[in-house]
Each structure stands twice: as structure tokens, then as C-alpha cells.
Amino acid sequence: MSSALLWIIVGVIVVGGAITLIVVGLRFSRARQEDEGDPIMARLADASQRGEVVSLEDIELQQPFSERVLIPFIKRIGEFSARFTPQNLITETTRKLELGGNPGRIDAATFLASRFVVAVVFGGLLLLIGIFSATPWPLGRIVLVVTIFSAIGFFFPQLWLQGRINKRQDEVRKAMPDALDLLTICVEAGLGFDAAMSKVGEKWENELSLMFTRCIREVQLGKPQREALRDMADRLGLPELTSFVAAVIQSQILGVSLAKVLRIQSDQMRVKRRQRAEELAHQAPVKMIIPMALLTFPSIMIILLAPAGFQIAATFTGAGSAFAP
């Protein structure tokens, strides 16, 4: 049993490392391809400038394993599975990837295919551990463990993405009051709204500043400001940011002072942040009930009642003198 438990722990560690490598490889390789173009052609041009004679195949073999094998494999699975996937599911997954900041720069079909890949990896490793362990598992245990871990692997990417969405929204929610204060100061100093957003993007480095920078770039490329602001709010799905964008657009339509609107929005954001902190503080005692009921109270009961239990048991078994203090 101890050997089987050890193999399970090793398998979970290996699977976790493999998933981490896949996610990190997807993220950084996609981001680099998006920012720098085709890396193979870039390396070929670099080698040509140095006067080295290399072939395209040699340069391709220099690519990391994730870019040569993992990404194309998952992408092909995604392209194949996209033919049988409902369009509503693809649209919903694309929306969630956008809300999460699109980590790894992957599309919806590839993400859905990764769920099946991770499920097969989880289930396959546990199947191998159950078959080739020192004491082979019974068939019922193998089926149960493989089914449970396959289900965990199938839902793990979805849970990870939802965690990314919640983390991103919390980061933006915490940064919004301070960002609106800086926007207010810049607007009151005479800067335009676009220039004030650029200042926020330059001063900070968080999700909100990145969203402001992207919005300014879209405006510079010719997208109307109102449409760029609405798209920025849609990419996050945060009610606070949606109300802020609506207030800014409304002030521009009605000709209301933008600085006054920004100051009012900043005060409201601070009140909401304080209320949210108080709400979480009120939830803490309720969340502590489960660990206290399962861990703290049983330990206290054992410490308090164990001596009395031993004495009562000794009295009924006729060996009271042996346990008497």
C-alpha cells in the first residue's frame, strides 16, 4: 500500500510538471511569435547576416521541444475536434479566454483539446502506476482511480482558466481607485483623456495599465474612442469598469466636466472596495467553521475526553487499579 501511495505521489508530481511545461511553453512561445513574427525566419536571417550556412531544417531543430512537438500536436487535435464542437461552446470558450487575458495566446479549439489531453495524461499515468506497481491493484480500484483522475484532468484547465479570470478581475478591481485618482489629476492638470490614460499606462505595470495601453493603441490605429472603451470593458467583464466606461462616454456626449465625473467614479470605487473588504471579513468566520469542525474540535475532544474514556473502559473491564492515577 505504501509503495502504491508513493507511485501515486510521483505520478501527480510528474503530471503537474508536464502541465506546467505545456502551459509555460504555450504562453511564451505564442507571445514571442506574436511580438517578433516567425522565430524560424528570424533565426535564419540572423544566421545569414553572420555569414553562416545553415538550412531551415537545422534551425527548426533548434526550437524548443514545446514549439516543435507539443504546440503542433495540441493544435492539430484542436483543429480536428473543432469540426465536432458546437459553435456556442467555442464562442463561450473564446469569451472566457479573452476574460482571462488569453494566457498562452491559444484559440478556443486548442484549449478544448488540451482538456482531453490532460485527462488522458492523468488517467494514463494512474493506469500505468496501478498495473506496474509492486502489488498490482484490483480491477475495481484501477477503474475507480483512473476515472477520478481523468475527470480531474478534464476539468483542471477549466478551473485554471477560471482562476486566471478571477485573479485578473480582482487585480483590476483593486487598482481602479488609484488609477482613477491619477486620471483625475492628469485631466485637471490640462491633459486630454487619451493622454491621461497613456500616463497611467506608463506609470504602472498591471492588468489595468495594460488594458489602458491597448485601448490607446486601438484609438491610434483608427478605432473610435467610444468603441475602444466599450471593447476594453467587454474584455474584462467587470461591472465597475463597465460603469466607469459608461460614465465617461455619457460625460462626453452631454458635455459634463470629465474631471468631476472621474472624481465621483473614484470615490464610488473606493466605497465599493471598502464594502468588498468588509464582506470578505464577514465571510471569514463562516469559512473557518469547516476546518474547526473537522480539525480543531476533534483534537480538543480527544485531549479532554481520552483520559476519562480510559478510566471508564478500565472500570468496566475490571482493571481500574492499573489505570488509576
C-alpha positions as CSV (number, residue, x, y, z in Angstrom):
1,M,0.0,0.0,0.0
2,S,2.9,2.4,0.8
3,S,4.5,1.6,-2.5
4,A,1.3,2.3,-4.4
5,L,0.9,5.6,-2.5
6,L,4.4,6.6,-3.3
7,W,3.8,5.9,-7.0
8,I,0.6,8.0,-6.9
9,I,2.5,10.9,-5.4
10,V,5.3,10.6,-8.0
11,G,2.7,10.4,-10.8
12,V,0.9,13.5,-9.6
13,I,4.2,15.4,-9.4
14,V,5.2,14.3,-12.9
15,V,1.8,15.3,-14.3
16,G,1.9,18.7,-12.6
17,G,5.4,19.3,-14.0
18,A,4.2,18.3,-17.5
19,I,1.2,20.5,-17.4
20,T,3.3,23.4,-16.2
21,L,5.8,22.9,-19.0
22,I,3.0,22.8,-21.6
23,V,1.3,25.9,-20.2
24,V,4.6,27.9,-20.0
25,G,5.7,26.7,-23.4
26,L,2.4,27.7,-25.0
27,R,2.4,31.1,-23.3
28,F,5.9,32.2,-24.1
29,S,6.2,30.7,-27.5
30,R,2.9,32.2,-28.6
31,A,3.8,35.6,-27.2
32,R,7.2,35.6,-28.8
33,Q,5.7,34.6,-32.2
34,E,3.1,37.4,-31.9
35,D,5.7,40.0,-31.0
36,E,8.6,39.0,-33.2
37,G,7.0,37.2,-36.1
38,D,8.2,33.8,-37.2
39,P,11.1,32.7,-35.0
40,I,12.5,30.3,-37.6
41,M,12.7,33.0,-40.3
42,A,14.2,35.4,-37.7
43,R,17.0,32.9,-36.8
44,L,17.6,32.2,-40.5
45,A,18.0,35.9,-41.2
46,D,20.3,36.3,-38.2
47,A,22.5,33.4,-39.4
48,S,22.6,34.8,-42.9
49,Q,23.9,38.2,-41.5
50,R,26.7,36.3,-39.7
51,G,27.6,34.5,-42.8
52,E,26.8,31.1,-41.6
53,V,25.4,28.5,-44.0
54,V,22.6,26.7,-42.2
55,S,19.5,25.0,-43.5
56,L,15.9,25.7,-42.5
57,E,15.7,22.2,-41.0
58,D,18.7,22.8,-38.7
59,I,17.1,26.0,-37.4
60,E,13.8,24.3,-36.9
61,L,15.5,21.6,-34.8
62,Q,17.0,24.3,-32.6
63,Q,13.5,25.3,-31.5
64,P,12.3,24.2,-28.0
65,F,10.5,20.9,-27.7
66,S,7.3,22.6,-26.8
67,E,7.3,24.6,-30.1
68,R,8.3,21.6,-32.2
69,V,6.1,18.9,-30.7
70,L,3.7,19.9,-28.0
71,I,2.1,23.0,-29.6
72,P,1.6,21.5,-33.1
73,F,0.2,18.3,-31.5
74,I,-2.3,20.1,-29.4
75,K,-3.2,22.4,-32.2
76,R,-3.9,19.6,-34.6
77,I,-6.1,17.9,-32.0
78,G,-7.9,21.2,-31.6
79,E,-8.4,21.6,-35.4
80,F,-9.8,18.1,-35.6
81,S,-12.1,18.5,-32.6
82,A,-13.4,21.9,-33.8
83,R,-15.3,20.1,-36.5
84,F,-17.5,18.3,-33.9
85,T,-17.6,21.0,-31.3
86,P,-20.8,23.2,-31.1
87,Q,-20.3,26.8,-32.1
88,N,-21.8,28.0,-28.9
89,L,-19.2,26.2,-26.9
90,I,-16.4,27.6,-29.0
91,T,-17.8,31.1,-28.6
92,E,-18.2,30.8,-24.9
93,T,-14.6,29.4,-24.5
94,T,-13.3,32.3,-26.6
95,R,-15.1,34.7,-24.4
96,K,-13.5,33.1,-21.3
97,L,-10.1,33.1,-22.8
98,E,-10.5,36.8,-23.5
99,L,-11.7,37.5,-19.9
100,G,-8.6,35.7,-18.6
101,G,-6.2,37.8,-20.8
102,N,-5.8,34.9,-23.3
103,P,-2.9,33.2,-21.4
104,G,-0.7,31.4,-23.9
105,R,-2.3,33.1,-26.9
106,I,-4.2,30.0,-27.8
107,D,-7.6,29.7,-29.5
108,A,-10.7,28.1,-28.2
109,A,-10.3,24.8,-30.1
110,T,-6.8,24.3,-28.8
111,F,-7.9,25.0,-25.3
112,L,-10.8,22.5,-25.5
113,A,-8.4,19.9,-26.9
114,S,-6.0,20.5,-24.1
115,R,-8.7,19.4,-21.7
116,F,-8.8,15.9,-23.3
117,V,-5.1,15.7,-23.5
118,V,-4.7,16.5,-19.8
119,A,-7.4,14.0,-18.9
120,V,-5.7,11.2,-20.9
121,V,-2.3,12.1,-19.2
122,F,-3.8,12.0,-15.8
123,G,-5.7,8.7,-16.4
124,G,-2.8,7.1,-18.3
125,L,-0.3,7.7,-15.6
126,L,-2.5,6.3,-12.9
127,L,-3.3,3.3,-15.1
128,L,0.4,2.6,-15.5
129,I,1.0,3.0,-11.8
130,G,-1.8,0.7,-11.0
131,I,-0.7,-2.0,-13.4
132,F,3.1,-2.0,-12.9
133,S,3.2,-1.3,-9.1
134,A,4.9,-3.9,-6.8
135,T,1.4,-5.1,-5.7
136,P,-0.9,-4.8,-8.7
137,W,-4.2,-3.1,-7.9
138,P,-7.6,-4.9,-8.2
139,L,-9.5,-4.1,-11.3
140,G,-12.2,-2.2,-9.4
141,R,-9.6,0.1,-7.8
142,I,-7.9,0.8,-11.1
143,V,-11.2,1.7,-12.8
144,L,-12.2,4.0,-9.9
145,V,-8.8,5.8,-9.6
146,V,-8.4,6.2,-13.3
147,T,-11.9,7.6,-13.7
148,I,-11.5,10.0,-10.8
149,F,-8.1,11.4,-12.0
150,S,-9.3,11.5,-15.7
151,A,-12.2,13.7,-14.5
152,I,-9.9,15.9,-12.5
153,G,-7.6,16.2,-15.6
154,F,-10.6,17.1,-17.8
155,F,-11.8,19.9,-15.5
156,F,-8.3,21.1,-14.5
157,P,-7.8,23.5,-17.5
158,Q,-11.3,25.0,-16.9
159,L,-10.6,25.6,-13.3
160,W,-7.2,27.0,-14.0
161,L,-8.8,29.4,-16.6
162,Q,-11.5,30.5,-14.1
163,G,-8.8,31.1,-11.5
164,R,-7.0,33.3,-14.1
165,I,-10.2,35.3,-14.7
166,N,-10.9,35.8,-11.0
167,K,-7.3,36.9,-10.3
168,R,-7.3,39.3,-13.2
169,Q,-10.6,40.9,-12.2
170,D,-9.5,41.2,-8.6
171,E,-6.3,42.9,-9.6
172,V,-8.1,45.4,-11.8
173,R,-10.8,46.0,-9.1
174,K,-8.1,46.8,-6.6
175,A,-6.2,49.1,-8.9
176,M,-9.1,51.1,-10.3
177,P,-9.5,53.7,-7.4
178,D,-5.8,54.7,-7.6
179,A,-5.9,54.7,-11.4
180,L,-8.9,57.0,-11.4
181,D,-7.2,59.3,-9.0
182,L,-4.2,59.6,-11.3
183,L,-6.6,60.1,-14.3
184,T,-8.3,62.9,-12.4
185,I,-5.1,64.6,-11.5
186,C,-3.9,64.4,-15.2
187,V,-7.2,65.7,-16.5
188,E,-7.3,68.6,-14.0
189,A,-3.7,69.4,-15.0
190,G,-4.9,70.0,-18.6
191,L,-4.2,66.7,-20.3
192,G,-6.8,65.0,-22.5
193,F,-8.4,61.8,-21.6
194,D,-6.2,59.8,-24.0
195,A,-3.0,61.4,-22.7
196,A,-4.1,60.7,-19.1
197,M,-4.7,57.0,-19.9
198,S,-1.2,56.9,-21.5
199,K,0.2,58.3,-18.3
200,V,-1.4,55.6,-16.3
201,G,0.0,53.0,-18.7
202,E,3.5,54.5,-18.3
203,K,3.5,54.8,-14.5
204,W,2.1,51.4,-13.6
205,E,2.6,47.8,-14.8
206,N,-0.5,45.8,-14.1
207,E,-3.5,44.4,-15.9
208,L,-5.4,47.8,-15.8
209,S,-2.5,49.7,-17.2
210,L,-2.0,47.1,-20.0
211,M,-5.7,47.5,-20.9
212,F,-5.4,51.3,-21.0
213,T,-2.3,51.0,-23.2
214,R,-4.1,48.6,-25.6
215,C,-7.1,50.9,-25.7
216,I,-4.9,53.9,-26.6
217,R,-3.2,51.9,-29.4
218,E,-6.5,50.9,-30.8
219,V,-7.5,54.6,-30.9
220,Q,-4.2,55.5,-32.6
221,L,-4.9,52.8,-35.2
222,G,-8.2,54.4,-36.1
223,K,-10.8,52.9,-33.9
224,P,-13.3,55.4,-32.4
225,Q,-12.6,56.1,-28.8
226,R,-16.0,55.1,-27.6
227,E,-15.8,51.8,-29.3
228,A,-12.3,51.2,-27.9
229,L,-13.5,51.9,-24.4
230,R,-16.5,49.6,-24.7
231,D,-14.3,46.8,-26.1
232,M,-11.9,47.3,-23.1
233,A,-14.8,46.9,-20.7
234,D,-16.0,43.8,-22.6
235,R,-12.6,42.2,-22.5
236,L,-12.7,42.2,-18.7
237,G,-16.4,41.7,-17.8
238,L,-16.1,43.7,-14.6
239,P,-19.2,45.7,-13.6
240,E,-17.0,48.5,-12.0
241,L,-15.1,49.1,-15.3
242,T,-18.3,48.9,-17.3
243,S,-19.9,51.6,-15.2
244,F,-16.7,53.7,-15.5
245,V,-16.7,53.5,-19.3
246,A,-20.4,54.3,-19.4
247,A,-19.9,57.4,-17.2
248,V,-17.0,58.6,-19.4
249,I,-19.0,58.1,-22.6
250,Q,-22.0,59.8,-21.1
251,S,-20.0,62.8,-20.0
252,Q,-18.5,63.2,-23.5
253,I,-22.0,63.1,-25.0
254,L,-23.6,65.5,-22.6
255,G,-20.5,67.8,-22.2
256,V,-20.2,67.3,-18.5
257,S,-16.8,68.1,-16.8
258,L,-14.7,64.9,-17.2
259,A,-12.6,65.7,-14.1
260,K,-15.7,65.9,-11.9
261,V,-17.0,62.6,-13.4
262,L,-13.7,60.9,-12.7
263,R,-13.6,62.1,-9.2
264,I,-17.1,60.8,-8.5
265,Q,-16.2,57.5,-10.0
266,S,-13.0,57.3,-7.9
267,D,-15.0,57.9,-4.7
268,Q,-17.5,55.2,-5.7
269,M,-14.7,52.7,-6.5
270,R,-13.2,53.3,-3.1
271,V,-16.5,52.8,-1.3
272,K,-17.1,49.5,-3.3
273,R,-13.6,48.3,-2.5
274,R,-14.2,49.0,1.2
275,Q,-17.5,47.2,1.1
276,R,-16.0,44.2,-0.6
277,A,-13.3,44.0,2.1
278,E,-15.9,44.2,4.8
279,E,-17.9,41.5,3.0
280,L,-14.9,39.2,2.9
281,A,-14.1,39.9,6.5
282,H,-17.7,38.9,7.5
283,Q,-17.3,35.7,5.4
284,A,-14.1,34.6,7.3
285,P,-15.9,33.2,10.4
286,V,-18.2,31.2,8.3
287,K,-15.3,29.8,6.3
288,M,-13.5,28.9,9.5
289,I,-16.3,26.6,10.7
290,I,-15.4,23.7,8.4
291,P,-11.7,23.4,9.4
292,M,-12.6,24.0,13.1
293,A,-15.3,21.3,13.0
294,L,-13.1,18.8,11.2
295,L,-9.7,19.5,12.7
296,T,-9.7,21.7,15.9
297,F,-12.8,20.3,17.7
298,P,-11.9,16.6,17.3
299,S,-8.4,17.3,18.6
300,I,-9.8,19.1,21.7
301,M,-12.3,16.4,22.4
302,I,-9.6,13.7,22.2
303,I,-7.4,15.6,24.6
304,L,-10.2,16.3,27.1
305,L,-12.1,13.0,27.0
306,A,-9.4,10.4,26.3
307,P,-8.2,10.1,30.0
308,A,-11.8,9.8,31.2
309,G,-12.5,7.3,28.4
310,F,-9.5,5.1,29.5
311,Q,-10.7,5.2,33.1
312,I,-14.3,4.3,32.2
313,A,-13.0,1.4,30.0
314,A,-10.7,0.2,32.7
315,T,-13.6,0.3,35.3
316,F,-15.8,-1.8,33.1
317,T,-13.1,-4.3,32.3
318,G,-12.2,-4.8,36.0
319,A,-8.7,-3.3,35.7
320,G,-9.4,0.0,37.3
321,S,-6.3,-0.2,39.6
322,A,-4.0,-0.3,36.6
323,F,-5.3,2.9,35.1
324,A,-6.0,4.8,38.4
325,P,-3.8,7.9,38.9
